[in-house]
Amino acid sequence: MISRDELYRLVWSEPMTKIAERFEVSGSYLARICTLLNAPGPERGYWAKLAHANAPPQPPLQAP
């Protein structure tokens, strides 16, 4: 089992599709889990923006 804090750290460290592949689930399932746990992830296009230094800052993890 993975903690909410660890999930939050993971989704901000690499694309959700890669994380989902590692846990053998779909990306949409992982996104639903993040929503249920109130662990915000990057918006669509974040990784492309990050490659060009235009990415928005990572929001802090709020209380559940």
CHARMM internal coordinates of N, CA and C (Angstrom, degrees):
IC EDIT
DIST 1 N 1 CA 1.4418
DIST 1 CA 1 C 1.5273
ANGL 1 N 1 CA 1 C 108.31
DIST 1 C 2 N 1.2922
ANGL 1 CA 1 C 2 N 115.84
DIHE 1 N 1 CA 1 C 2 N 145.57
DIST 2 N 2 CA 1.4563
ANGL 1 C 2 N 2 CA 121.72
DIHE 1 CA 1 C 2 N 2 CA -178.50
DIST 2 CA 2 C 1.5318
ANGL 2 N 2 CA 2 C 109.03
DIHE 1 C 2 N 2 CA 2 C -112.31
DIST 2 C 3 N 1.3050
ANGL 2 CA 2 C 3 N 116.63
DIHE 2 N 2 CA 2 C 3 N 142.29
DIST 3 N 3 CA 1.4658
ANGL 2 C 3 N 3 CA 120.25
DIHE 2 CA 2 C 3 N 3 CA -178.84
DIST 3 CA 3 C 1.5241
ANGL 3 N 3 CA 3 C 110.09
DIHE 2 C 3 N 3 CA 3 C -81.41
DIST 3 C 4 N 1.3070
ANGL 3 CA 3 C 4 N 115.31
DIHE 3 N 3 CA 3 C 4 N 163.11
DIST 4 N 4 CA 1.4628
ANGL 3 C 4 N 4 CA 121.70
DIHE 3 CA 3 C 4 N 4 CA 178.64
DIST 4 CA 4 C 1.5280
ANGL 4 N 4 CA 4 C 110.48
DIHE 3 C 4 N 4 CA 4 C -61.87
DIST 4 C 5 N 1.3236
ANGL 4 CA 4 C 5 N 116.33
DIHE 4 N 4 CA 4 C 5 N -42.50
DIST 5 N 5 CA 1.4643
ANGL 4 C 5 N 5 CA 120.74
DIHE 4 CA 4 C 5 N 5 CA 179.44
DIST 5 CA 5 C 1.5309
ANGL 5 N 5 CA 5 C 111.17
DIHE 4 C 5 N 5 CA 5 C -62.77
DIST 5 C 6 N 1.3205
ANGL 5 CA 5 C 6 N 116.58
DIHE 5 N 5 CA 5 C 6 N -42.24
DIST 6 N 6 CA 1.4562
ANGL 5 C 6 N 6 CA 120.87
DIHE 5 CA 5 C 6 N 6 CA 179.67
DIST 6 CA 6 C 1.5290
ANGL 6 N 6 CA 6 C 111.09
DIHE 5 C 6 N 6 CA 6 C -66.70
DIST 6 C 7 N 1.3237
ANGL 6 CA 6 C 7 N 116.88
DIHE 6 N 6 CA 6 C 7 N -39.93
DIST 7 N 7 CA 1.4649
ANGL 6 C 7 N 7 CA 120.82
DIHE 6 CA 6 C 7 N 7 CA 177.40
DIST 7 CA 7 C 1.5233
ANGL 7 N 7 CA 7 C 110.25
DIHE 6 C 7 N 7 CA 7 C -61.86
DIST 7 C 8 N 1.3050
ANGL 7 CA 7 C 8 N 116.40
DIHE 7 N 7 CA 7 C 8 N -44.81
DIST 8 N 8 CA 1.4687
ANGL 7 C 8 N 8 CA 121.71
DIHE 7 CA 7 C 8 N 8 CA 178.15
DIST 8 CA 8 C 1.5340
ANGL 8 N 8 CA 8 C 110.46
DIHE 7 C 8 N 8 CA 8 C -58.69
DIST 8 C 9 N 1.3217
ANGL 8 CA 8 C 9 N 116.26
DIHE 8 N 8 CA 8 C 9 N -45.80
DIST 9 N 9 CA 1.4621
ANGL 8 C 9 N 9 CA 120.34
DIHE 8 CA 8 C 9 N 9 CA 179.83
DIST 9 CA 9 C 1.5334
ANGL 9 N 9 CA 9 C 110.68
DIHE 8 C 9 N 9 CA 9 C -62.82
DIST 9 C 10 N 1.3212
ANGL 9 CA 9 C 10 N 116.14
DIHE 9 N 9 CA 9 C 10 N -41.60
DIST 10 N 10 CA 1.4625
ANGL 9 C 10 N 10 CA 120.33
DIHE 9 CA 9 C 10 N 10 CA -179.14
DIST 10 CA 10 C 1.5249
ANGL 10 N 10 CA 10 C 112.90
DIHE 9 C 10 N 10 CA 10 C -64.17
DIST 10 C 11 N 1.3387
ANGL 10 CA 10 C 11 N 117.36
DIHE 10 N 10 CA 10 C 11 N -46.27
DIST 11 N 11 CA 1.4680
ANGL 10 C 11 N 11 CA 118.79
DIHE 10 CA 10 C 11 N 11 CA -175.75
DIST 11 CA 11 C 1.5218
ANGL 11 N 11 CA 11 C 112.39
DIHE 10 C 11 N 11 CA 11 C -68.95
DIST 11 C 12 N 1.3140
ANGL 11 CA 11 C 12 N 117.71
DIHE 11 N 11 CA 11 C 12 N -18.67
DIST 12 N 12 CA 1.4593
ANGL 11 C 12 N 12 CA 120.42
DIHE 11 CA 11 C 12 N 12 CA 175.32
DIST 12 CA 12 C 1.5350
ANGL 12 N 12 CA 12 C 112.31
DIHE 11 C 12 N 12 CA 12 C -94.78
DIST 12 C 13 N 1.3252
ANGL 12 CA 12 C 13 N 117.69
DIHE 12 N 12 CA 12 C 13 N -2.90
DIST 13 N 13 CA 1.4577
ANGL 12 C 13 N 13 CA 120.11
DIHE 12 CA 12 C 13 N 13 CA -179.15
DIST 13 CA 13 C 1.5282
ANGL 13 N 13 CA 13 C 113.17
DIHE 12 C 13 N 13 CA 13 C -99.44
DIST 13 C 14 N 1.3392
ANGL 13 CA 13 C 14 N 117.22
DIHE 13 N 13 CA 13 C 14 N -25.10
DIST 14 N 14 CA 1.4633
ANGL 13 C 14 N 14 CA 121.09
DIHE 13 CA 13 C 14 N 14 CA 178.84
DIST 14 CA 14 C 1.5223
ANGL 14 N 14 CA 14 C 109.48
DIHE 13 C 14 N 14 CA 14 C -158.73
DIST 14 C 15 N 1.3256
ANGL 14 CA 14 C 15 N 117.52
DIHE 14 N 14 CA 14 C 15 N 163.55
DIST 15 N 15 CA 1.4659
ANGL 14 C 15 N 15 CA 120.22
DIHE 14 CA 14 C 15 N 15 CA -177.97
DIST 15 CA 15 C 1.5350
ANGL 15 N 15 CA 15 C 112.80
DIHE 14 C 15 N 15 CA 15 C -58.18
DIST 15 C 16 N 1.3223
ANGL 15 CA 15 C 16 N 114.25
DIHE 15 N 15 CA 15 C 16 N 144.48
DIST 16 N 16 CA 1.4562
ANGL 15 C 16 N 16 CA 120.61
DIHE 15 CA 15 C 16 N 16 CA -175.88
DIST 16 CA 16 C 1.5281
ANGL 16 N 16 CA 16 C 112.33
DIHE 15 C 16 N 16 CA 16 C -61.50
DIST 16 C 17 N 1.3151
ANGL 16 CA 16 C 17 N 117.68
DIHE 16 N 16 CA 16 C 17 N -29.71
DIST 17 N 17 CA 1.4621
ANGL 16 C 17 N 17 CA 119.96
DIHE 16 CA 16 C 17 N 17 CA 179.47
DIST 17 CA 17 C 1.5246
ANGL 17 N 17 CA 17 C 111.13
DIHE 16 C 17 N 17 CA 17 C -63.98
DIST 17 C 18 N 1.3132
ANGL 17 CA 17 C 18 N 117.35
DIHE 17 N 17 CA 17 C 18 N -37.67
DIST 18 N 18 CA 1.4627
ANGL 17 C 18 N 18 CA 120.76
DIHE 17 CA 17 C 18 N 18 CA 178.42
DIST 18 CA 18 C 1.5268
ANGL 18 N 18 CA 18 C 111.21
DIHE 17 C 18 N 18 CA 18 C -69.88
DIST 18 C 19 N 1.3235
ANGL 18 CA 18 C 19 N 116.75
DIHE 18 N 18 CA 18 C 19 N -39.00
DIST 19 N 19 CA 1.4638
ANGL 18 C 19 N 19 CA 120.56
DIHE 18 CA 18 C 19 N 19 CA 178.12
DIST 19 CA 19 C 1.5240
ANGL 19 N 19 CA 19 C 109.96
DIHE 18 C 19 N 19 CA 19 C -66.27
DIST 19 C 20 N 1.3312
ANGL 19 CA 19 C 20 N 116.15
DIHE 19 N 19 CA 19 C 20 N -43.36
DIST 20 N 20 CA 1.4644
ANGL 19 C 20 N 20 CA 120.92
DIHE 19 CA 19 C 20 N 20 CA 179.10
DIST 20 CA 20 C 1.5236
ANGL 20 N 20 CA 20 C 110.64
DIHE 19 C 20 N 20 CA 20 C -61.21
DIST 20 C 21 N 1.3084
ANGL 20 CA 20 C 21 N 116.83
DIHE 20 N 20 CA 20 C 21 N -40.65
DIST 21 N 21 CA 1.4668
ANGL 20 C 21 N 21 CA 120.95
DIHE 20 CA 20 C 21 N 21 CA 178.23
DIST 21 CA 21 C 1.5249
ANGL 21 N 21 CA 21 C 110.70
DIHE 20 C 21 N 21 CA 21 C -62.07
DIST 21 C 22 N 1.3099
ANGL 21 CA 21 C 22 N 117.28
DIHE 21 N 21 CA 21 C 22 N -40.70
DIST 22 N 22 CA 1.4559
ANGL 21 C 22 N 22 CA 121.99
DIHE 21 CA 21 C 22 N 22 CA 179.78
DIST 22 CA 22 C 1.5338
ANGL 22 N 22 CA 22 C 111.60
DIHE 21 C 22 N 22 CA 22 C -62.20
DIST 22 C 23 N 1.3461
ANGL 22 CA 22 C 23 N 115.96
DIHE 22 N 22 CA 22 C 23 N -37.60
DIST 23 N 23 CA 1.4645
ANGL 22 C 23 N 23 CA 120.53
DIHE 22 CA 22 C 23 N 23 CA -179.65
DIST 23 CA 23 C 1.5271
ANGL 23 N 23 CA 23 C 112.79
DIHE 22 C 23 N 23 CA 23 C -92.91
DIST 23 C 24 N 1.3234
ANGL 23 CA 23 C 24 N 115.87
DIHE 23 N 23 CA 23 C 24 N 3.41
DIST 24 N 24 CA 1.4646
ANGL 23 C 24 N 24 CA 123.08
DIHE 23 CA 23 C 24 N 24 CA 178.37
DIST 24 CA 24 C 1.5291
ANGL 24 N 24 CA 24 C 112.36
DIHE 23 C 24 N 24 CA 24 C 57.72
DIST 24 C 25 N 1.3330
ANGL 24 CA 24 C 25 N 115.61
DIHE 24 N 24 CA 24 C 25 N 46.22
DIST 25 N 25 CA 1.4626
ANGL 24 C 25 N 25 CA 122.98
DIHE 24 CA 24 C 25 N 25 CA 173.76
DIST 25 CA 25 C 1.5232
ANGL 25 N 25 CA 25 C 107.31
DIHE 24 C 25 N 25 CA 25 C -131.66
DIST 25 C 26 N 1.3218
ANGL 25 CA 25 C 26 N 116.96
DIHE 25 N 25 CA 25 C 26 N 170.42
DIST 26 N 26 CA 1.4609
ANGL 25 C 26 N 26 CA 119.83
DIHE 25 CA 25 C 26 N 26 CA 178.08
DIST 26 CA 26 C 1.5296
ANGL 26 N 26 CA 26 C 109.87
DIHE 25 C 26 N 26 CA 26 C -82.04
DIST 26 C 27 N 1.3201
ANGL 26 CA 26 C 27 N 115.40
DIHE 26 N 26 CA 26 C 27 N 160.04
DIST 27 N 27 CA 1.4550
ANGL 26 C 27 N 27 CA 120.42
DIHE 26 CA 26 C 27 N 27 CA 177.89
DIST 27 CA 27 C 1.5184
ANGL 27 N 27 CA 27 C 111.94
DIHE 26 C 27 N 27 CA 27 C -65.07
DIST 27 C 28 N 1.3361
ANGL 27 CA 27 C 28 N 116.60
DIHE 27 N 27 CA 27 C 28 N -36.31
DIST 28 N 28 CA 1.4683
ANGL 27 C 28 N 28 CA 119.48
DIHE 27 CA 27 C 28 N 28 CA 179.55
DIST 28 CA 28 C 1.5295
ANGL 28 N 28 CA 28 C 111.00
DIHE 27 C 28 N 28 CA 28 C -68.18
DIST 28 C 29 N 1.3276
ANGL 28 CA 28 C 29 N 116.78
DIHE 28 N 28 CA 28 C 29 N -35.88
DIST 29 N 29 CA 1.4628
ANGL 28 C 29 N 29 CA 119.85
DIHE 28 CA 28 C 29 N 29 CA 176.91
DIST 29 CA 29 C 1.5307
ANGL 29 N 29 CA 29 C 109.89
DIHE 28 C 29 N 29 CA 29 C -63.95
DIST 29 C 30 N 1.3179
ANGL 29 CA 29 C 30 N 116.58
DIHE 29 N 29 CA 29 C 30 N -44.55
DIST 30 N 30 CA 1.4603
ANGL 29 C 30 N 30 CA 120.63
DIHE 29 CA 29 C 30 N 30 CA 179.75
DIST 30 CA 30 C 1.5303
ANGL 30 N 30 CA 30 C 110.61
DIHE 29 C 30 N 30 CA 30 C -63.16
DIST 30 C 31 N 1.3215
ANGL 30 CA 30 C 31 N 116.89
DIHE 30 N 30 CA 30 C 31 N -38.68
DIST 31 N 31 CA 1.4702
ANGL 30 C 31 N 31 CA 120.73
DIHE 30 CA 30 C 31 N 31 CA 177.70
DIST 31 CA 31 C 1.5286
ANGL 31 N 31 CA 31 C 110.52
DIHE 30 C 31 N 31 CA 31 C -63.79
DIST 31 C 32 N 1.3328
ANGL 31 CA 31 C 32 N 117.55
DIHE 31 N 31 CA 31 C 32 N -39.79
DIST 32 N 32 CA 1.4698
ANGL 31 C 32 N 32 CA 120.70
DIHE 31 CA 31 C 32 N 32 CA 177.59
DIST 32 CA 32 C 1.5281
ANGL 32 N 32 CA 32 C 111.06
DIHE 31 C 32 N 32 CA 32 C -64.24
DIST 32 C 33 N 1.3277
ANGL 32 CA 32 C 33 N 116.62
DIHE 32 N 32 CA 32 C 33 N -39.60
DIST 33 N 33 CA 1.4624
ANGL 32 C 33 N 33 CA 120.40
DIHE 32 CA 32 C 33 N 33 CA 178.04
DIST 33 CA 33 C 1.5307
ANGL 33 N 33 CA 33 C 109.95
DIHE 32 C 33 N 33 CA 33 C -62.82
DIST 33 C 34 N 1.3125
ANGL 33 CA 33 C 34 N 116.40
DIHE 33 N 33 CA 33 C 34 N -43.28
DIST 34 N 34 CA 1.4772
ANGL 33 C 34 N 34 CA 119.94
DIHE 33 CA 33 C 34 N 34 CA 178.10
DIST 34 CA 34 C 1.5275
ANGL 34 N 34 CA 34 C 110.57
DIHE 33 C 34 N 34 CA 34 C -60.21
DIST 34 C 35 N 1.3270
ANGL 34 CA 34 C 35 N 116.77
DIHE 34 N 34 CA 34 C 35 N -41.06
DIST 35 N 35 CA 1.4601
ANGL 34 C 35 N 35 CA 120.85
DIHE 34 CA 34 C 35 N 35 CA 178.92
DIST 35 CA 35 C 1.5258
ANGL 35 N 35 CA 35 C 110.58
DIHE 34 C 35 N 35 CA 35 C -64.66
DIST 35 C 36 N 1.3228
ANGL 35 CA 35 C 36 N 116.77
DIHE 35 N 35 CA 35 C 36 N -45.25
DIST 36 N 36 CA 1.4712
ANGL 35 C 36 N 36 CA 120.72
DIHE 35 CA 35 C 36 N 36 CA 179.97
DIST 36 CA 36 C 1.5259
ANGL 36 N 36 CA 36 C 112.12
DIHE 35 C 36 N 36 CA 36 C -62.35
DIST 36 C 37 N 1.3253
ANGL 36 CA 36 C 37 N 116.97
DIHE 36 N 36 CA 36 C 37 N -35.48
DIST 37 N 37 CA 1.4592
ANGL 36 C 37 N 37 CA 121.24
DIHE 36 CA 36 C 37 N 37 CA -178.83
DIST 37 CA 37 C 1.5329
ANGL 37 N 37 CA 37 C 113.22
DIHE 36 C 37 N 37 CA 37 C -89.60
DIST 37 C 38 N 1.3319
ANGL 37 CA 37 C 38 N 116.03
DIHE 37 N 37 CA 37 C 38 N 1.25
DIST 38 N 38 CA 1.4621
ANGL 37 C 38 N 38 CA 121.52
DIHE 37 CA 37 C 38 N 38 CA -178.54
DIST 38 CA 38 C 1.5344
ANGL 38 N 38 CA 38 C 110.53
DIHE 37 C 38 N 38 CA 38 C 56.17
DIST 38 C 39 N 1.3306
ANGL 38 CA 38 C 39 N 115.03
DIHE 38 N 38 CA 38 C 39 N 46.10
DIST 39 N 39 CA 1.4617
ANGL 38 C 39 N 39 CA 121.96
DIHE 38 CA 38 C 39 N 39 CA 177.30
DIST 39 CA 39 C 1.5301
ANGL 39 N 39 CA 39 C 107.19
DIHE 38 C 39 N 39 CA 39 C -113.63
DIST 39 C 40 N 1.3262
ANGL 39 CA 39 C 40 N 118.53
DIHE 39 N 39 CA 39 C 40 N 94.92
DIST 40 N 40 CA 1.4582
ANGL 39 C 40 N 40 CA 120.35
DIHE 39 CA 39 C 40 N 40 CA -174.94
DIST 40 CA 40 C 1.5237
ANGL 40 N 40 CA 40 C 112.37
DIHE 39 C 40 N 40 CA 40 C -65.08
DIST 40 C 41 N 1.3071
ANGL 40 CA 40 C 41 N 114.71
DIHE 40 N 40 CA 40 C 41 N 141.39
DIST 41 N 41 CA 1.4548
ANGL 40 C 41 N 41 CA 121.14
DIHE 40 CA 40 C 41 N 41 CA 176.84
DIST 41 CA 41 C 1.5124
ANGL 41 N 41 CA 41 C 110.22
DIHE 40 C 41 N 41 CA 41 C -116.55
DIST 41 C 42 N 1.3059
ANGL 41 CA 41 C 42 N 117.35
DIHE 41 N 41 CA 41 C 42 N 173.08
DIST 42 N 42 CA 1.4662
ANGL 41 C 42 N 42 CA 120.81
DIHE 41 CA 41 C 42 N 42 CA 179.12
DIST 42 CA 42 C 1.5237
ANGL 42 N 42 CA 42 C 111.23
DIHE 41 C 42 N 42 CA 42 C -64.21
DIST 42 C 43 N 1.3163
ANGL 42 CA 42 C 43 N 115.47
DIHE 42 N 42 CA 42 C 43 N 148.79
DIST 43 N 43 CA 1.4591
ANGL 42 C 43 N 43 CA 120.43
DIHE 42 CA 42 C 43 N 43 CA 176.71
DIST 43 CA 43 C 1.5173
ANGL 43 N 43 CA 43 C 109.99
DIHE 42 C 43 N 43 CA 43 C -76.69
DIST 43 C 44 N 1.3116
ANGL 43 CA 43 C 44 N 115.36
DIHE 43 N 43 CA 43 C 44 N 165.18
DIST 44 N 44 CA 1.4522
ANGL 43 C 44 N 44 CA 121.27
DIHE 43 CA 43 C 44 N 44 CA 178.05
DIST 44 CA 44 C 1.5330
ANGL 44 N 44 CA 44 C 109.56
DIHE 43 C 44 N 44 CA 44 C -56.09
DIST 44 C 45 N 1.3120
ANGL 44 CA 44 C 45 N 116.45
DIHE 44 N 44 CA 44 C 45 N 134.54
DIST 45 N 45 CA 1.4564
ANGL 44 C 45 N 45 CA 121.86
DIHE 44 CA 44 C 45 N 45 CA 179.49
DIST 45 CA 45 C 1.5210
ANGL 45 N 45 CA 45 C 114.54
DIHE 44 C 45 N 45 CA 45 C 89.22
DIST 45 C 46 N 1.3264
ANGL 45 CA 45 C 46 N 117.22
DIHE 45 N 45 CA 45 C 46 N -1.02
DIST 46 N 46 CA 1.4680
ANGL 45 C 46 N 46 CA 121.04
DIHE 45 CA 45 C 46 N 46 CA -176.85
DIST 46 CA 46 C 1.5211
ANGL 46 N 46 CA 46 C 111.72
DIHE 45 C 46 N 46 CA 46 C -59.02
DIST 46 C 47 N 1.3350
ANGL 46 CA 46 C 47 N 117.78
DIHE 46 N 46 CA 46 C 47 N -44.72
DIST 47 N 47 CA 1.4611
ANGL 46 C 47 N 47 CA 121.00
DIHE 46 CA 46 C 47 N 47 CA -174.67
DIST 47 CA 47 C 1.5236
ANGL 47 N 47 CA 47 C 111.46
DIHE 46 C 47 N 47 CA 47 C -68.47
DIST 47 C 48 N 1.3280
ANGL 47 CA 47 C 48 N 117.42
DIHE 47 N 47 CA 47 C 48 N -34.31
DIST 48 N 48 CA 1.4658
ANGL 47 C 48 N 48 CA 120.66
DIHE 47 CA 47 C 48 N 48 CA 175.88
DIST 48 CA 48 C 1.5318
ANGL 48 N 48 CA 48 C 109.84
DIHE 47 C 48 N 48 CA 48 C -68.02
DIST 48 C 49 N 1.3192
ANGL 48 CA 48 C 49 N 116.65
DIHE 48 N 48 CA 48 C 49 N -41.71
DIST 49 N 49 CA 1.4644
ANGL 48 C 49 N 49 CA 120.47
DIHE 48 CA 48 C 49 N 49 CA 177.76
DIST 49 CA 49 C 1.5197
ANGL 49 N 49 CA 49 C 111.04
DIHE 48 C 49 N 49 CA 49 C -65.07
DIST 49 C 50 N 1.3247
ANGL 49 CA 49 C 50 N 116.24
DIHE 49 N 49 CA 49 C 50 N -38.20
DIST 50 N 50 CA 1.4517
ANGL 49 C 50 N 50 CA 120.77
DIHE 49 CA 49 C 50 N 50 CA 179.22
DIST 50 CA 50 C 1.5264
ANGL 50 N 50 CA 50 C 110.95
DIHE 49 C 50 N 50 CA 50 C -62.61
DIST 50 C 51 N 1.3240
ANGL 50 CA 50 C 51 N 116.64
DIHE 50 N 50 CA 50 C 51 N -37.08
DIST 51 N 51 CA 1.4597
ANGL 50 C 51 N 51 CA 121.04
DIHE 50 CA 50 C 51 N 51 CA 178.79
DIST 51 CA 51 C 1.5312
ANGL 51 N 51 CA 51 C 111.64
DIHE 50 C 51 N 51 CA 51 C -63.96
DIST 51 C 52 N 1.3372
ANGL 51 CA 51 C 52 N 116.52
DIHE 51 N 51 CA 51 C 52 N -24.44
DIST 52 N 52 CA 1.4677
ANGL 51 C 52 N 52 CA 120.96
DIHE 51 CA 51 C 52 N 52 CA -179.79
DIST 52 CA 52 C 1.5270
ANGL 52 N 52 CA 52 C 112.10
DIHE 51 C 52 N 52 CA 52 C -109.14
DIST 52 C 53 N 1.3223
ANGL 52 CA 52 C 53 N 116.35
DIHE 52 N 52 CA 52 C 53 N 16.12
DIST 53 N 53 CA 1.4725
ANGL 52 C 53 N 53 CA 123.01
DIHE 52 CA 52 C 53 N 53 CA 177.85
DIST 53 CA 53 C 1.5228
ANGL 53 N 53 CA 53 C 112.75
DIHE 52 C 53 N 53 CA 53 C 60.10
DIST 53 C 54 N 1.3412
ANGL 53 CA 53 C 54 N 117.19
DIHE 53 N 53 CA 53 C 54 N 32.39
DIST 54 N 54 CA 1.4674
ANGL 53 C 54 N 54 CA 121.62
DIHE 53 CA 53 C 54 N 54 CA 177.91
DIST 54 CA 54 C 1.5127
ANGL 54 N 54 CA 54 C 112.50
DIHE 53 C 54 N 54 CA 54 C -116.20
DIST 54 C 55 N 1.2987
ANGL 54 CA 54 C 55 N 118.31
DIHE 54 N 54 CA 54 C 55 N 13.58
DIST 55 N 55 CA 1.4601
ANGL 54 C 55 N 55 CA 121.54
DIHE 54 CA 54 C 55 N 55 CA -174.61
DIST 55 CA 55 C 1.5226
ANGL 55 N 55 CA 55 C 110.89
DIHE 54 C 55 N 55 CA 55 C -74.69
DIST 55 C 56 N 1.3364
ANGL 55 CA 55 C 56 N 116.00
DIHE 55 N 55 CA 55 C 56 N 142.39
DIST 56 N 56 CA 1.4667
ANGL 55 C 56 N 56 CA 118.79
DIHE 55 CA 55 C 56 N 56 CA 175.06
DIST 56 CA 56 C 1.5256
ANGL 56 N 56 CA 56 C 109.87
DIHE 55 C 56 N 56 CA 56 C -70.30
DIST 56 C 57 N 1.3180
ANGL 56 CA 56 C 57 N 117.50
DIHE 56 N 56 CA 56 C 57 N 158.59
DIST 57 N 57 CA 1.4713
ANGL 56 C 57 N 57 CA 119.57
DIHE 56 CA 56 C 57 N 57 CA -179.47
DIST 57 CA 57 C 1.5273
ANGL 57 N 57 CA 57 C 111.65
DIHE 56 C 57 N 57 CA 57 C -68.31
DIST 57 C 58 N 1.2983
ANGL 57 CA 57 C 58 N 115.38
DIHE 57 N 57 CA 57 C 58 N 155.80
DIST 58 N 58 CA 1.4674
ANGL 57 C 58 N 58 CA 121.73
DIHE 57 CA 57 C 58 N 58 CA 178.17
DIST 58 CA 58 C 1.5115
ANGL 58 N 58 CA 58 C 108.93
DIHE 57 C 58 N 58 CA 58 C -75.56
DIST 58 C 59 N 1.3460
ANGL 58 CA 58 C 59 N 117.95
DIHE 58 N 58 CA 58 C 59 N 125.36
DIST 59 N 59 CA 1.4687
ANGL 58 C 59 N 59 CA 119.25
DIHE 58 CA 58 C 59 N 59 CA 179.27
DIST 59 CA 59 C 1.5197
ANGL 59 N 59 CA 59 C 110.38
DIHE 58 C 59 N 59 CA 59 C -73.47
DIST 59 C 60 N 1.3135
ANGL 59 CA 59 C 60 N 117.84
DIHE 59 N 59 CA 59 C 60 N 151.79
DIST 60 N 60 CA 1.4638
ANGL 59 C 60 N 60 CA 119.67
DIHE 59 CA 59 C 60 N 60 CA 177.84
DIST 60 CA 60 C 1.5258
ANGL 60 N 60 CA 60 C 110.64
DIHE 59 C 60 N 60 CA 60 C -70.55
DIST 60 C 61 N 1.3056
ANGL 60 CA 60 C 61 N 116.04
DIHE 60 N 60 CA 60 C 61 N 153.94
DIST 61 N 61 CA 1.4548
ANGL 60 C 61 N 61 CA 121.45
DIHE 60 CA 60 C 61 N 61 CA 177.40
DIST 61 CA 61 C 1.5215
ANGL 61 N 61 CA 61 C 108.24
DIHE 60 C 61 N 61 CA 61 C -77.96
DIST 61 C 62 N 1.3215
ANGL 61 CA 61 C 62 N 115.77
DIHE 61 N 61 CA 61 C 62 N 118.33
DIST 62 N 62 CA 1.4701
ANGL 61 C 62 N 62 CA 121.30
DIHE 61 CA 61 C 62 N 62 CA -179.25
DIST 62 CA 62 C 1.5189
ANGL 62 N 62 CA 62 C 110.24
DIHE 61 C 62 N 62 CA 62 C -83.64
DIST 62 C 63 N 1.2968
ANGL 62 CA 62 C 63 N 116.63
DIHE 62 N 62 CA 62 C 63 N 166.25
DIST 63 N 63 CA 1.4609
ANGL 62 C 63 N 63 CA 121.57
DIHE 62 CA 62 C 63 N 63 CA 175.99
DIST 63 CA 63 C 1.5236
ANGL 63 N 63 CA 63 C 109.24
DIHE 62 C 63 N 63 CA 63 C -62.38
DIST 63 C 64 N 1.3348
ANGL 63 CA 63 C 64 N 117.80
DIHE 63 N 63 CA 63 C 64 N 145.07
DIST 64 N 64 CA 1.4726
ANGL 63 C 64 N 64 CA 119.54
DIHE 63 CA 63 C 64 N 64 CA -177.79
DIST 64 CA 64 C 1.5180
ANGL 64 N 64 CA 64 C 113.23
DIHE 63 C 64 N 64 CA 64 C -66.50
END
COOR INIT
IC SEED 1 N 1 CA 1 C
IC BUILD
